[in-house]
Amino acid sequence: MSKVLLGLLLGAILGAIDGATAGFYDFITKEMLVGIVAGSTVKGLLTGMAAGFYARRSQSLVAGILVGVLVGFVLSFLVAAMPQPSGQHYYVEIILPGMAVGAIVGFATQRYGRPATA
């Protein structure tokens, strides 16, 4: 499987799992959960795509993980910066799982994806 496709698939799966874990919080309603899962899936797709494209150009495992973490951080920060209806921000609850997804996808695309053919 190509590095980009691996990044897209793994990012979507892990993003959906990340979003589904929001159901463990008391302040999340069932109506909110659908949007959160969809948004986290898109975040995971974008992170996986970025990590996959980077992995096609570089062979550095550390740099690939850092790219995934950085993209996951930026996308998660943009989501966390939007206030909830109550006016609160949930930076830690959103950013840390997003960075973890980025690190896992960055690692997987560098380690397991098929290199681009010359």
Order of alpha helices (4+ residues) and beta strands (2+ residues): alpha-alpha-alpha-alpha
